[in-house]
């Protein structure tokens, strides 16, 4: 395994908001990092935007074009499955296309994946020494959801839904081996699967929640505000399937 990290980025209609300049600045400075974009059936010019990026950084970018929109969960699953087939990476991560969590933060968190720690994930905890910019109403709704999820998982997790998660490659093989129930709440299933693989009594030895230094709430979220109401049904279905 010569290459350290592959980052999967699901994209749906991102032509007008993909932060292309950030990728252009990041990739030349990090030649051992690879980006796997998953174009999730976009109806705009996302494919063309990604194609131009790949032409510039063809050694560091792969693109998987899905013919139909399948939702974030399946897009991430398809991307990580492609990474696993490469058999040359030590770690794999996924990030949101808007880079609310910057690429540099993903790299920083990936360094914690070592030894017994097989999964790290970002946490949007507001502190004096970080820059977490989040709309107040999203913060409140997010805390309600995160608290409910933590109770369901029976784990003390502050921010299960942050879109930055990094896995040791063998752990990823065990977690991303089948489809998810929910298109958007699949992060919860990931934690349930980690528990089933490593055991509830040992799980805290293998997971690490790391406070982010930078996170910016971007406009034009791909998740409808109405999903807040359906979310509870998804959470119920997930909890019922993974009862332990």
C-alpha distance (Angstrom), angle and dihedral (degrees) to the residues before:
residue distance angle dihedral
X1 . . .
X2 3.78 . .
X3 3.80 98.4 .
X4 3.77 120.7 68.6
X5 3.80 109.1 -158.0
X6 3.79 140.3 19.5
X7 3.81 118.0 -170.7
X8 3.80 118.7 -154.6
X9 3.81 115.1 -152.8
X10 3.83 118.9 -173.3
X11 3.81 113.5 -149.8
X12 3.78 130.2 -165.1
X13 3.82 118.6 171.6
X14 3.79 92.0 -24.3
X15 3.81 98.9 145.8
X16 3.81 93.9 111.4
X17 3.77 99.7 37.9
X18 3.80 107.9 33.0
X19 3.84 104.8 119.9
X20 3.81 93.9 -128.5
X21 3.81 93.9 168.5
X22 3.80 91.3 58.8
X23 3.80 91.0 54.4
X24 3.81 90.8 46.4
X25 3.80 90.7 53.8
X26 3.78 96.0 42.1
X27 3.80 104.0 46.9
X28 3.85 99.9 58.8
X29 3.81 89.4 50.1
X30 3.81 93.0 49.7
X31 3.82 107.6 42.5
X32 3.82 93.3 164.7
X33 3.82 93.2 58.0
X34 3.80 119.5 89.7
X35 3.81 128.9 -160.4
X36 3.80 121.7 -149.3
X37 3.81 108.9 -166.1
X38 3.81 116.7 -162.7
X39 3.80 110.8 -158.2
X40 3.81 99.8 -154.2
X41 3.80 100.4 -154.5
X42 3.81 94.6 -65.0
X43 3.82 116.8 -168.7
X44 3.79 96.2 -156.9
X45 3.82 130.4 59.4
X46 3.79 96.6 -69.5
X47 3.80 90.7 120.2
X48 3.80 91.3 56.2
X49 3.82 93.1 46.3
X50 3.79 91.5 50.6
X51 3.80 90.6 45.0
X52 3.80 91.7 56.7
X53 3.80 90.5 49.9
X54 3.79 91.2 50.5
X55 3.79 91.3 49.9
X56 3.79 88.8 58.4
X57 3.82 96.5 42.1
X58 3.79 102.8 24.7
X59 3.82 92.9 151.8
X60 3.81 93.3 56.2
X61 3.80 104.4 34.8
X62 3.79 132.5 70.8
X63 3.81 123.8 -179.9
X64 3.78 127.0 -154.7
X65 3.82 112.8 -168.1
X66 3.80 115.4 -158.7
X67 3.80 114.4 -158.3
X68 3.81 94.3 -141.0
X69 3.78 134.4 29.2
X70 3.80 108.5 -97.6
X71 3.79 102.6 170.2
X72 3.78 132.4 -103.0
X73 3.82 96.4 -74.5
X74 3.78 94.5 57.5
X75 3.80 93.2 39.5
X76 3.81 89.9 55.9
X77 3.81 90.5 44.6
X78 3.82 91.7 51.4
X79 3.79 91.5 47.8
X80 3.78 95.6 48.6
X81 3.81 90.7 44.8
X82 3.81 88.1 56.1
X83 3.82 90.6 49.0
X84 3.81 91.1 50.5
X85 3.81 90.7 52.5
X86 3.81 89.5 57.0
X87 3.83 89.6 65.4
X88 3.79 93.1 -160.6
X89 3.80 105.6 94.9
X90 3.78 130.1 90.7
X91 3.81 95.3 -161.5
X92 3.79 138.3 19.3
X93 3.79 129.1 -160.7
X94 3.77 138.7 177.4
X95 3.80 128.5 -143.1
X96 3.79 136.6 178.7
X97 3.81 114.6 -99.8
X98 3.82 93.3 -122.2
X99 3.83 89.2 62.6
X100 3.79 92.4 -132.0
X101 3.79 79.9 157.6
X102 3.82 103.2 48.5
X103 3.79 121.1 -126.5
X104 3.78 89.9 -116.7
X105 3.80 90.1 58.9
X106 3.79 90.4 52.3
X107 3.81 89.4 54.2
X108 3.81 91.4 48.6
X109 3.81 92.3 51.0
X110 3.79 91.6 46.7
X111 3.80 89.8 64.4
X112 3.81 88.9 67.4
X113 3.81 90.2 62.7
X114 3.77 97.3 94.7
X115 3.78 138.0 112.2
X116 3.80 111.2 -3.1
X117 3.82 92.5 -9.5
X118 3.81 106.1 97.5
X119 3.80 99.0 163.7
X120 3.79 133.5 35.9
X121 3.79 127.1 -179.9
X122 3.76 135.8 -173.4
X123 3.78 123.9 -108.6
X124 3.80 124.0 -156.1
X125 3.79 96.9 -143.2
X126 3.79 112.0 156.3
X127 3.81 110.9 -131.7
X128 3.80 137.3 160.3
X129 3.79 92.6 -102.4
X130 3.81 101.0 48.6
X131 3.80 140.3 64.3
X132 3.80 110.3 -125.8
X133 3.79 109.4 161.8
X134 3.79 110.6 -173.8
X135 3.80 131.7 155.5
X136 3.79 109.9 -108.0
X137 3.81 95.5 -124.4
X138 3.80 92.2 49.6
X139 3.77 88.8 49.3
X140 3.81 91.9 53.6
X141 3.81 94.5 45.4
X142 3.78 89.8 44.1
X143 3.81 92.5 53.6
X144 3.81 91.3 50.2
X145 3.80 91.6 51.0
X146 3.81 95.2 41.5
X147 3.80 92.1 50.8
X148 3.81 91.4 50.4
X149 3.80 91.1 48.6
X150 3.80 92.2 48.7
X151 3.82 89.9 52.5
X152 3.80 90.7 48.2
X153 3.80 93.0 49.5
X154 3.81 92.0 42.7
X155 3.78 87.7 -134.4
X156 3.80 129.3 118.4
X157 3.80 96.9 -119.1
X158 3.79 117.9 153.3
X159 3.81 99.0 -166.7
X160 3.80 116.0 16.5
X161 3.82 93.4 161.8
X162 3.79 101.6 57.6
X163 3.80 107.2 127.0
X164 3.80 96.5 -129.4
X165 3.79 117.1 87.9
X166 3.80 129.4 153.5
X167 3.81 127.2 -164.1
X168 3.78 136.6 -168.1
X169 3.79 103.2 -117.5
X170 3.83 97.5 -113.6
X171 3.79 90.9 50.2
X172 3.81 89.2 50.7
X173 3.82 89.8 54.6
X174 3.80 89.9 57.3
X175 3.80 96.1 44.8
X176 3.82 102.1 39.8
X177 3.79 96.5 48.2
X178 3.83 99.0 109.8
X179 3.84 141.4 20.3
X180 3.79 123.2 -76.6
X181 3.80 127.4 -119.6
X182 3.81 97.0 -133.1
X183 3.81 127.7 47.3
X184 3.80 92.7 -146.9
X185 3.81 108.4 17.4
X186 3.79 94.8 56.6
X187 3.82 91.3 118.0
X188 3.81 87.0 74.5
X189 3.80 90.3 53.8
X190 3.79 89.6 51.3
X191 3.80 90.4 59.0
X192 3.80 91.4 46.5
X193 3.80 90.3 51.7
X194 3.79 91.5 48.3
X195 3.80 88.9 53.3
X196 3.80 91.5 50.4
X197 3.82 91.6 49.5
X198 3.81 100.3 43.6
X199 3.81 101.2 25.3
X200 3.78 128.3 -110.9
X201 3.80 93.8 -101.2
X202 3.84 92.1 54.5
X203 3.80 102.4 32.8
X204 3.80 95.5 98.6
X205 3.81 89.1 60.9
X206 3.81 90.4 61.2
X207 3.83 104.5 40.2
X208 3.79 128.3 67.4
X209 3.80 126.9 -171.8
X210 3.81 110.2 -155.6
X211 3.84 123.2 -166.8
X212 3.79 111.3 -122.8
X213 3.78 120.3 -123.8
X214 3.82 92.7 -153.5
X215 3.80 132.6 24.3
X216 3.82 127.0 152.7
X217 3.80 124.7 -164.7
X218 3.80 104.3 -131.4
X219 3.82 125.8 -156.7
X220 3.80 126.0 -114.9
X221 3.80 97.9 47.7
X222 3.81 115.2 -160.0
X223 3.82 90.2 -139.3
X224 3.80 114.8 83.7
X225 3.83 114.8 -127.8
X226 3.81 86.2 -127.8
X227 3.79 89.1 66.4
X228 3.82 87.2 76.9
X229 3.80 87.2 77.9
X230 3.82 96.5 44.9
X231 3.78 90.5 44.6
X232 3.79 91.6 78.7
X233 3.80 91.8 56.8
X234 3.81 90.2 50.3
X235 3.79 90.3 48.7
X236 3.81 90.2 50.9
X237 3.82 92.2 50.9
X238 3.79 92.0 48.0
X239 3.81 93.1 47.4
X240 3.78 91.5 48.9
X241 3.81 92.7 51.1
X242 3.79 95.0 47.9
X243 3.79 99.3 39.0
X244 3.79 110.1 157.9
